[in-house]
Structures are given as C-alpha cells and as structure tokens.
Amino acid sequence: MFDTATTALLRAILDEVCESVSHREIGARTHVASKILEAATRGEISPEGLKQVGRDALSHAPTMWR
C-alpha cells in the first residue's frame, strides 16, 4: 500500500493524463491506472516519469472502437 501523499499523486497524474478521456471510457482509464500503479510499485515515484508511463499507456489503451 502507498501512503496518502503517494496515493494523491497517483490520482492526480491519472486525472491529468486522462483529462481528454471520457469517464465513460472505463477500459482506457483502468488500463492507464494499472500501468501507473505498476510503475509506482516498481519504484517510479517522479511525477514526470509517472506521467510518461501514463501517456504511453493511454496510447495503447483499449477503446470501444478497436
């Protein structure tokens, strides 16, 4: 588990990376969240590093049109 500050950081990064993604696109948002969480679990804690992981995940996220 992460501390409160780290959890808040992860949520803020997810929201920033997915700001253009509809909240209805649950699959895409879940994919991005899981990749950010995996990176944090591996020790990536820099905001820029986590944002890059999120952006990379978003570019490969499932959508309802694929």
Secondary structure, DSSP 4 states (H G I P E B T S, - for coil): ---HHHHHHHHHHHHHHTTTS-TT-HHHHHHHHHHHHHHHHTT---HHHHHHHHHHHHHT---TT-
